[in-house]
């Protein structure tokens, strides 16, 4: 069932175009993917099954599930040499960062998405800061500073039109699943876009986390 700490009455379309991110403009980002997290994917599947009848939600396919962490920069602004240097710097930095161990359980419903929080947040936040410091070491002031209000999470569904929130809460209230604890051991650099009403990537450069 959903958590009640952020109860909303209505939801709105998530797929409005950001002024700095138009269609057809991919970016590089260092996010956490779920390719090696079968238990977490199964937990998400249970919640998505409960939401499948709601037409104003876009359920996220298994291959697009991710935990948003840190942008590197738009593909048209980061040269291949810079991307190579960023990847090497991130790899060096993450050798000294413990692989985050976090737990996912009940979904949260906000205005534009349904997601699962990663708890505790601190291990992922420390990883994200290390990634940012590595990026900034190469790109300098062009590196996008980390968000001040960062909540690590994995989205289950995005809202595709305005509507009431109650049907979402009602559907999720019928699901009772045990929490899932995972360890993230890879932080890939993704070539990322949102051209088709979904966050997708066309390539992934895996970077190990922690001592190898």
Buried (B, 14 or more C-beta within 10 A) or exposed (E): BBBEEEEBEEBBBBBEEEEEBEEEBBBBBBBBBBBEBEEBBEBBEEBBEBBEEBEBBBBBEEEBBBBBBBBBBBBEEBEEEBBEBBBEBBBEBBEEBEBBEBBBBBBBBBBBBBBBBBBEBEBBBEBBBBBBBBBBBBBEEEBBEBEEEBBBBBBBBBBBEEBEBEBBBEBBEEBEBEEBEBBBBBBBBBBBBBEEEBBBBEEBBEBBBBEE
